[in-house]
Amino acid sequence: MASPDLIRGACFLSSSPPAPSPFRPAPSPHWRRFLSRSPTPPPARPSPLEMALLYYTWGALCQLNAKLRVQQYQSVAAIVFGDGSSHSRLYPLTKRRSEGAIPIAGNYRLIDAVVSNCINSDITKIYALTQYNSTSLNSHLSRAYSGARLSKEGFVEVIAAYQSPDDNGWFQGTADAIRRCLWVLEEYPVVEFLVLPGYHLYKMDYQKLIDAHRRSKADITVSVFGNKKGEDLGFGIFKLNGENQVLEFRENHEMSTRKSLSVEENLVNFDDNEKCNFPSMGIYVINRNIMIKLLTEYFPTANDLKSELIPGAISLGIKQQLTQTSSFGSSFHDRDSPLYTLPRHLPPTLVTDAVITDSVIGDGCILSKCRIKGTVVGMRTRIGDKAVIEDSVIMGSDTYYQTGISEGEHTSIPVGIGEGSIIRKAIVDKNARIGKNVMIINKDNVQDRNMEANGYIISGGIIVIIRSAIIPDGSIL
Ligand SMILES: Nc1ncnc2c1ncn2[C@@H]1O[C@H](COP(=O)(O)OP(=O)(O)O[C@H]2O[C@H](CO)[C@@H](O)[C@H](O)[C@H]2O)[C@@H](O)[C@H]1O
């Protein structure tokens, strides 16, 4: 059944770190150290002309290296998925936005992590395929990545689900979405597609994945967790044979439909020998010609990548390589791989007599005499006197910067946290108006309850205040 040109050599799992890329620019030279290595000490002091030549040559080499490196990875296009389903585990944060648009760490959106990974890996042709609840995601992507940070040929192109004379209705799944966008994705003659879910928070150098893919001459390379913990979280599992070739892939269908995870129920076990099972990160490198053949010739009606195309490719004998990711940090202060987002030009946060510990504060906040501990405070948040916020996430305010009540507003409670309010172990979504002396503490220790009509839900014991909700003065939740 399989076409011979689709079947390549055996692919192996390698846990050793990839060889350093020859295209990585070398550290900048230090001429003194360079000279001190000279075999005949003491070294002759170089003339100004020699120094100039040395610097010139070194600079030219670095530039050439950087250019080659960029060219190499520009032959990859990233396909980042927005969201395709109304069943999100992060509801109600996804009531009005897709998962990738959820605000994180004060100033960012979740999708910034994946897009920044691409940019930092010199992959600057980025297609974002979005569908469900995509308004704020589309708006963020198109405003944040309008070209300034990308290379000359780089772009982030948002392709929202659309209808045409040939295609009716929504994207039916990830494979269907790619198939229907092939006419755009084929615009550049790239060699590989890097497929990425847009809702993951991690830092990863995709170059290593692509280098491993190219070295092994695989048709498809999948990224798996190096430790086995992912299994417990209900991830899809790749099963390998003794030679580390992919034998089978099993997706946990429970995962995409349930709102909260329960460890026992989500265990997927292929094999008693757990060494064979590797949790999938949902990240794939697929050769462009293989992707096109799979979508148009072999499985022209398949809708889903993970449950139809990948298992289908395995059944065809298309060789798949696995690369392990054993650790991936997510420092926001890494100068070499920054996290990008929309520049908003907000004023610095104003803190007046507040006590803040172990917290992250976004831009443009006004924090009065409050106490904040173990909390993420999103941009444009206003917190009143004597408020106490602990172990919480306050997402801030969206588009406008409110310090008082404007004319025509239907409530006298301003956006932000009112004086004397206490919030513990809660998430307050954007534009929420928390009145004065409110207590959001889950006083009855409820685990799960839907109180949407009152502006909140409780999920896993955490109170989540819904976007733009109004919690009146003196409320105790
Ligand atoms: N029609 C559509 N239009 C636009 N976007 C759509 C879409 N249908 C789905 N998406 C989005 O595409 C991304 C990938 O979704 P999948 O359903 O393929 O895998 P999922 O993310 O559930 O699990 C994957 O990631 C986990 C790790 O988190 C792995 O364990 C698992 O095996 C792997 O499949 C998600 O962001 C999803 O919202």
The ligand as an ORCA input file, in Angstrom:
! r2SCAN-3c Opt
* xyz 0 1
  N     -10.428     22.595     13.618
  C      -9.429     23.230     14.231
  N      -9.069     24.478     13.860
  C      -8.070     25.132     14.503
  N      -7.409     24.613     15.556
  C      -7.753     23.380     15.951
  C      -8.758     22.624     15.325
  N      -8.903     21.434     15.977
  C      -7.992     21.460     16.977
  N      -7.315     22.628     16.963
  C      -6.240     23.033     17.853
  O      -5.074     22.371     17.426
  C      -4.235     22.082     18.540
  C      -3.901     20.615     18.548
  O      -5.076     19.921     18.856
  P      -5.175     18.365     18.829
  O      -6.601     18.050     19.038
  O      -4.510     17.814     17.608
  O      -4.267     17.869     20.019
  P      -4.309     18.255     21.582
  O      -3.775     19.633     21.735
  O      -5.617     17.937     22.194
  O      -3.224     17.216     22.136
  C      -1.899     17.254     21.592
  O      -1.015     17.749     22.561
  C      -0.863     16.904     23.710
  C       0.165     17.576     24.600
  O      -0.386     18.755     25.103
  C      -0.382     15.534     23.298
  O      -0.169     14.673     24.379
  C      -1.400     14.944     22.365
  O      -0.981     13.648     21.975
  C      -1.500     15.848     21.163
  O      -2.434     15.336     20.237
  C      -4.994     22.572     19.747
  O      -4.518     23.863     20.049
  C      -6.432     22.599     19.282
  O      -7.199     23.516     20.024
*
